[in-house]
C-alpha cells in the first residue's frame, strides 16, 4: 500500500474529494520475495482490499497487491448514475480517459486539455507554477497527510476488524 497507494489514492481524491472512512482486510501472502540475485524478506502486508467512503458520498472498492502475477482489470473506473468513466493508470502517467454515457451507449475518449502537461515531472511542474502564480498547490501537504492516513487505515482497519474514520482532510484540487 505504501508503495503504490499514493498514486491511486491521490487520483481518487482529485476526482472525488477527501475520504471519510476506510474498511479493509490486509495480508502478507509470502515470507520472502525473489529479486534479481537475492531474496528479500517480506515484512509488510502485501495485499490490501478495502472500501473507501468519500465525504462526497462516493464509495470505492480498492485493491492494492504485490501478490498478483498479472491482471486485466481496469485500473480506475468510476460508475455514476448516468454513465461510467475509465481513467488511465495514474502510475503510468500516460493514456486516455474514456466515458460511456446513458445517451451515447458506447465508450468515447475524453479530450485531455492538459495533454502537453503530463508525465513523471507533472507534479513538480505544477508546484512550480503554483509558486509562480500564487495559486493553491494541487499536491498539498494536507493532501499528502490525508493520503498517508488513508494508507495506514488499511492495516489499522484489518487488525482491528473495524471501520476507521479519517481524522484528516484536504481540499479537492480544482480540475485543470
N, C-alpha and C positions, 0 to 999 in steps of 0.2 A: 504494500500500500504506500509506504513512504517513498518508493522509487518512482512508480508510475502514477500514483494517485494525484499528485499536484496538477498534472496536465488535464486529467479528466474532470476533477472537481472544480478547477478554475474555469474550464469551459462551461460546465453546467451552471456555475454561479453567474458567469457572464450572460447566460441565456435565461436563467430562471430566478436569479437573485439569491439571497442568503439562505442557508439551511437552518431549519428549526430543530430537527432531531434525526438520530441515526439508530437503526436497529440492525444488528449484524451477527454473523457467525464467521469465525476465522479458524484457520487450521494450518499447521505445518505438516505437510504431507511426507517430506523426506528429511532424513537426518543430515544428509550431505548432498551437494551438487557437484557435478563434474565440470570443471572449466578446463580449457586447454592447458595441459601439462600439470594440473594439480587438482586436488579435491578441496572443496570449500565446506566447512561445517555450517549448517543452516541453523541460525539462532533466532529467527523471527518467523512469524506466521507468513506463509507464502500464498495462501488462498483466502480471499475475503469476499463474502457475498452479503449484501446488505440492502436495506431500504432507507432511502433518504426522504424526509418530508421537508419541503421547502416552505418558507414563510409565505410564498405566493399561492400555496395550496397544491402545487405540483408534487407528485410522488414519483420517485425514480428508483428503479432496481439497478444496482451496480455490482458488477463482479470484477475484481482485480485478481489476477492469478499468474504465478510463475509455474504452476503445476499443469498447464495445458500445453501440449506439444504444438498444436495448430488449431485454428478455428476459422469459420467463415461467417461468424455472426456480424451483424452491423456493429460499428463502433459506438456511435451515439445516434439514437433515433428518438424523436420527441413525437408523441401521439397526442393530438388535440381533438377538440370537438368537431372540427371541420376539415381535418387533414393530418398529414404526417410530414415531419421534417427529418431528413437524413443528413448528418454533417460528417465531414471527413475526420480522420483520426487526429486529435489535437497534438499527439506526439509526433506526427509526420510533417506538419506544417505545410502540407500541400493538399490538393484535392478540391472538389467542387461540391458544395451543398446542393441538395435537390429537395423538391417539395411535391407531395401528392395532395391534391385538394379535392374536396367533395364535388366541385363543379368541373374540374378538368379530368379527374379519374385516371391520371397517368403521372408517372414521375417526370418532373421537368427541372432542369438546372436553375439554380438561383443565381442571378448576376452577383458577382463579388465586387463590390465597389472599392474594396481595399486590395485588389489583386496585386498591385505593384508594391504593397506594403506587407508582405508575408515572408515567412521563413524563420529560421532559428534566431536571428537578430531582431525580430519584430518587437519583443518586449523592451530591449534596450533602446531601440529607436523611438518607441512610444514614450518611454520615460524621458528621453532627451527632449522630445517635442513638448511634453507636458511642462518640463522645467523651463524651456524657452518661452512658451506661450502663457504659462501660469495656469493652464488647465489642470483639473484633477488628474492624479496619477491613476491609470487604469489598474495596474498591478500594485495596489497599495499595501502598506504594512498591515492594515486591518484585514484585507483580503487574505494575505499570507497567513496571518494568525488564525483566521476563520477556517481556512483550508487545513492547516495543521491540526486544529482541534477536531475537525471532522474526521481526518485520517486516524487520529488517536482514538476517537469514539468507536471505531470499528472494533478494536481489541477490547476496549472497556465494555462495550455492549456484549460482546461474545463472552467475556469472562464473567460478567455479572448476570447474564441471561435477561437483561433489561434494556429498554429503550434509553438512549442517552439524549437528554435535552441539551442543546448547544447553549453556551454561556456568552459566546462572542457573536458578533455580526459584522457586516460590512455593506457598503453601498454596491448596488449592481451598476457596473460601468455603463455609460451611455453607449449605444451602438455607434459604429463608425459611420 
